[in-house]
Amino acid sequence: MGKAIELTDANFDQIINSDKPVLVDFWAEWCGPCKMIGPVVEELAGDYEGKAVIGKLNVDENPSVTARFGVRSIPTLLVFKGGQIVDKQVGAVPKSVLSQKLAAQVA
């Protein structure tokens, strides 16, 4: 079963430049809605194993990437393709919404 990758300031650029779409969940330990969406992100990692990269970035531990993308509200989920943002979701949403965003990018 696929698992979400832990993203950091150090490995972020390398991972978002994947040849597959990349979903990044910007979250924090103290954020209630983040805890609700966390298991959904893990499920998507399983659903899209081999088709997309699913990652989580702790905003408190990785301030430089968080600032670079102007993430002010969490959870924020960004979808990258070829290193560029192609979709964005701010706030907790049902799994189906995130799945549709990913499916649109999986060729």
C-alpha positions in Angstrom: 0.0 0.0 0.0 1.3 3.4 -0.9 2.2 5.9 1.8 2.5 9.7 1.7 6.1 10.9 1.5 7.4 13.3 4.2 8.4 16.4 2.4 10.9 18.9 3.7 12.6 22.2 2.7 15.6 20.0 1.7 13.8 17.4 -0.6 10.9 19.5 -1.9 12.2 20.7 -5.3 13.5 17.2 -6.2 10.1 15.6 -5.4 7.8 18.1 -7.1 9.9 17.8 -10.3 8.7 14.2 -10.7 7.4 13.0 -14.1 4.2 12.2 -12.3 1.7 14.6 -10.8 2.5 15.5 -7.1 -0.1 16.3 -4.4 1.4 18.1 -1.4 -0.6 18.5 1.8 0.7 21.5 3.9 -0.3 20.7 7.5 0.7 21.2 11.1 0.3 19.1 14.3 -1.9 21.7 16.0 -4.4 22.0 13.1 -7.7 20.3 13.6 -8.9 20.2 10.0 -5.4 18.9 9.0 -6.0 15.9 11.2 -9.3 15.2 9.4 -7.7 15.3 6.0 -4.5 13.4 6.9 -6.1 9.9 6.6 -7.6 10.9 3.2 -4.2 12.0 1.9 -2.8 8.6 3.0 -5.7 6.8 1.2 -4.9 8.7 -2.0 -1.3 7.6 -1.7 -2.6 4.0 -1.9 -5.2 4.8 -4.6 -2.6 6.6 -6.9 0.4 4.4 -6.2 2.6 4.4 -9.3 0.4 7.1 -11.0 1.1 10.1 -8.7 3.3 11.2 -5.8 1.5 12.1 -2.6 3.4 14.1 0.0 2.9 15.9 3.3 4.9 19.0 4.4 4.8 20.1 8.1 4.6 23.9 7.8 6.2 24.5 11.3 9.3 22.4 10.4 9.7 23.7 6.9 9.2 27.5 6.8 11.0 28.2 3.6 8.8 26.1 1.2 5.7 27.3 3.1 6.7 31.0 2.6 7.7 30.4 -1.0 4.2 29.2 -2.0 2.5 31.8 0.2 0.7 29.2 2.3 -1.2 31.0 5.1 -4.1 28.8 5.8 -3.8 25.1 6.4 -4.6 22.5 5.3 -3.6 23.7 1.9 -3.2 21.1 -0.8 -1.2 21.9 -4.0 -1.0 19.8 -7.1 2.2 20.1 -9.1 2.9 18.8 -12.6 6.4 19.3 -14.0 7.4 21.3 -10.9 4.5 23.9 -11.6 1.3 24.4 -9.5 -1.6 23.2 -11.6 -4.3 23.0 -8.9 -4.9 24.2 -5.3 -7.3 23.4 -2.5 -7.5 25.4 0.7 -9.3 23.7 3.6 -10.5 20.2 4.3 -12.6 18.7 1.6 -14.1 15.3 0.9 -11.7 12.7 -0.7 -13.7 12.8 -3.9 -12.7 16.4 -4.5 -9.0 15.7 -4.1 -9.3 12.5 -6.2 -10.9 14.5 -9.1 -8.1 17.0 -9.0 -5.5 14.3 -9.1 -7.3 12.3 -11.8 -7.4 15.3 -14.0 -3.6 15.4 -14.0 -2.9 11.7 -14.3 -2.3 11.1 -18.0 
